């Protein structure tokens, strides 16, 4: 059972983290995703957002945005609240809920920081330590040359040899540029946490469209790993609607339709290769990361 303590404030003095509650937890699971180029089709953030809603996770802290964003490129927004004008700053929220089996679920959802990644990683490492997280799962999504009707490919990666053996994951041999997900995974691993990351493939020709289909695939991987029920009815409905909408979009553009058909013709061989050789998907991820650097 999750317990919220309102004493021992000194235990929760973490630089750059503003606490509204002081949870005292055991064996928590921490799940994180960030908008940005780690998040093709908004799949990773939608997956974490879905699980945050499903388990009614309530905000217990935020990461102070002042140190981690260039507000000229990630601008705050203004809104009216009655007669008052409010400024909403880009923020990373730490929320807390409870899984079906009683384990605490901590979700971190926000925007990839623009500045001070090492300091940002240290802040999240402190959050995980204060909340007694034993397992950390990060989610990402990448653009690949796949057809929108094909099953979504998801790969897992971990710096932890035990996790790789238990889940049958292939240790990544990637060298090159990385995003905040890669930096966080390394920080959590070095901090002694059981950490891993799941990445979903999103078709490159429609990557600017939200992909509930890829989000659903990520949720499925998470619940399988945590051994909890799926319960993703709304995501399943959205994924079915996504296929219909993308079909209409593709059919309305002859060039896009021709390209999609070309991918579909190649899909059977490619899917077989990916199923038989997980390294093929890892190669796609590495190619994607290098393209971002270029």
C-alpha positions, 0 to 999 in steps of 0.5 A: 500500500502506498503511504504518504508521509508529511513529516521528515521534510529534510529527507526530500530536499532534492535540488531542482525538485519541488515536492507537494507530497512526501511519499514513503514507498517500497519496491516502486516501479518508475516509468518515464517518457519525454516529448521530442525526437525520442517520441515519434508519433507521440507514442512514448508519452501517450503510453506513459500518459495512458498508464498514468491515467489508468492507475490514477497517478497523482502529482507529488513533485515537479522538476523546476524548468528554470535550469533545463529549458531555453524559453525562447525555443520552448516557450511558456503559454498564457491562459485565462483562469477566471479574471486572472492570467496564468503562465504555464511553464514547460514542466516534468511531473512526477506522479504516483499511483498503485499497480494492480498487485499493490506495487507503487507506480511512479510516472515521469512525463514531460519535455526533453530538456534542452540544457544541463542533461547531466544535472537533469539526470541527477535530479531524476536519479535523486527522485528515484532514490527518494521514492525507493524505485527498484525498477526503471522503465523508459519509453521511446519511439523512432521513425522507420521505413515500415507500413502503417498496417504492419504490426508495430515492432518494439525492441527492448534494450538494457545495460543490465546483463541480468535483464538481458538474459531474463528477457532474451534481449540483445545487448546494444552495440550502438555507438553514436549520438543519443537522446535524454532516454539514453542518458537517463538509462546510463545514469540509472544503470550506474546508480544501481537500478534495474533499468531498461527501455522499450522503443516502438517503430513508427512509419516515417511517412506519417510520423507527424501524426499521433500513433495510438497504435504504437502507444498501445504496443509500448503499453503491451510491452510494459504490462508484459514486463510488469506482469499486470493486466492490460486494460487498454480499451480506449487505446485499442479503439484509438488504434483501430481508428488510427488505421482507418484514418491513415488509410484515408490519408494515404489513399488521398495522396498518390505519391504517398500511396505509391510509397506505402505500397512499395513498403507493403510489398517489402513488409513480409520479408522485413518482418520475418527478418526482424522476428528472426533477428532482433538485431535488425530492429536495433540497426534501425534504431541506430540508423535513426539516431545517426540521422538525428545527429546529421 
